[in-house]
């Protein structure tokens, strides 16, 4: 009877899983700046928003398939194994991205934070979106902090970018955009003033 090496198998499994987890934000840049938290127990989690409102999230099981047939085990090299593990990370990333966008869409709809363009994006639609975006500012520079992303299909992005570049030539559009940023800066100052500082 051949030895089983359970400790070695456990260590290898842990390292392979760590590698897959590390690849998820690489293969899905949308997830790169989303903080992650591992909850080891329970079937739900509590979400507390910036305005102190809360929501409960029920966890759902997700299943991903990784198969390495015995015949392939004898011939696979490290490069092929790495490629297969990245494919697994892509499955996980696609699932997480879909869940995140679905949840964000539901949350936006629940609070009326949607802008329906009715088929064609116009300057007033973009201005409406900018009014609804939560923006924080850098206290040192008074400039908006990076923190939100535009997520759209590449074909849509090409059309939208061309339109926005055209609108940016309109002084009235840029003046309104600047006015919206000033309003957001004032809202941010009010939020900061209301913060309770810890002792």
N, C-alpha and C positions, 0 to 999 in steps of 0.2 A: 504494500500500500504506500502511495506517494504522500509526502507531507503536504499539509493544506496551507500553511503560512497565513493564518487568519489576521494576525497583526499587520503583516505586510500588505495584505489585500485591503484592510481597512484604511491604512495610511495612503495607499495609492488611490483608493476611491475618494478619500477626502480631498486629495490634491487635484484630482480630475474634476470634481465638482466645483472646487474653488476656481479652477481655470475657466470653467463654463460660466460661472457667475461673473467673473472679471470681464468676459467677452461681451456680455449682454449690453452694457452701455457703449461699447466700441462698435458693435454692429447696428445699434439703434441710437444714434446721437440724440434723439428726442428724449431718451431716458437718462442721458449723461448727467444732467444737473438736478435730477429728481432724487432727493435723499431717500434712502431705504432703511428700513428698520425690520429686524427679524423678530417676530413674535413666536415664541416656542409653544405657547399653550393657548387654548381658547378657540372659539369659532367665530368671534366677531371682534371688531376694534372700534374705538371711539375716535372721532375726528373733531378737533376743536379749531374753529376758524379764527381769523384775526379779530372778528367782531364778537368773539366769545360764544357764538352759536355753535351747537354741536350736532353731530350726525353719527349714526351707527352704521358701520360697514360689516356686512356678513361675508365671511370668507368662503370662497368656492374652490373646490378641488380643481386642479389643472393637471393634465397628464401629457407627458411628452415621451416620444418613443426614441430609444437609442438601441440599435441592435448590432451586434457583431457576431456573425455566425462562426462556428468552430473552424470551418474551413478557412475563413478570412483571418482568424486569430494567428494562424501559422505563418501568414505571409505579410500581414500589415506592417508598415513601417511608421515611424514617429510622425512624419509629414502627413500621411494619410489619416492617422488617428487624430491629429490636430485638426485637420479639415473636417472630419466627422463631428468632433466636439464643437467646432464653430457652427456647423449646421444645426446642432442641438441648441446652441445659444441663440441662433437666429429664430428658431421655433419659439423659444421662451420670450425673446424680445418682441416678436410679432404679437404674441398673446398679451404681454404686459402693455404694449403700446395701444392695442385695441381696447383693452379694459380701461386704461387711463383716459383715452379720448371719449369712450362711451360715458364714463363716470363724469368727466368734465362737462360733456354735453348735457347730461341729466341735471347736473348742479346748476348750470347756466340757465336751463329752461325753468327749473324750479323757482329761481329768484327773478325771472324775467330779464335776464342779462344776455339776450340774444339780439342779433340784428339780421333781419331777413331782407336780402337784397332783391328778391323776386326775379332772379335770373341774370341781371346785369349790375355789376358793381359800379356805383357812382360816387363822386367825392363825398356827398353827404353821408353815405353808408360808412365810409372809412372814418369820417369824423365822429359818427355815432359810436363806432367800435372804440375809438380812442377815448371817448368820454367814459366808457364803461370799464376800461382797463385800470386795474389797481397798480399804481406806480409808487415805488419808494425812491427817495432821493438821497444822494450822498451828501452828508452834512458839510463836508469840507469844500466840495465843488458846487453844490446846489444843482447838480445835473442828475437826470434820472439814472438810477442804478440799473444795470442789466438784470433781467430776471424774467422776462416773458419772451415767448417765441411765436412766430407765425408758423402755423402748421397747415400745409396745403399740398395738393398733388403738384408735381413738377410742371405739368402742362398749365395748370391754373396759375402757379407762381409766375411763370413766364408772362402770361397775360396781365396779371395784377401789377407786377413790377413795372411793365411798360406804361400802364395807366398812371400809376403813382408818380413815376418820373415826369409824366406830362403835367399832372396836377401840381407838382412842386414848382412849376414855372408860373403858376397863377398866384399873384400876391395876396389875393383875398383868401385863398385856400391856406396859404402859409400863415397868414395872420390869424386865422381861426385855429389852426393847429397850435400856434404859439399861445393863444388865449387858453386853449384847453390845457396845455402844459402848465400854465400859470395857476389855473384852477386846481389841477392835481397837486401842484407843489403846496398850495395853501391847505388842501385837504390832508396832505402828508404832515404838514406842520401841526395841524390840529390833532391828528392821531398821535404824533410824538408828544404833544403837550399833555394828552390824556393818559399817557403810559404811566403805570405805577412802578416806580423804581424800587428795586429790592434793597433792603438795609445792608 
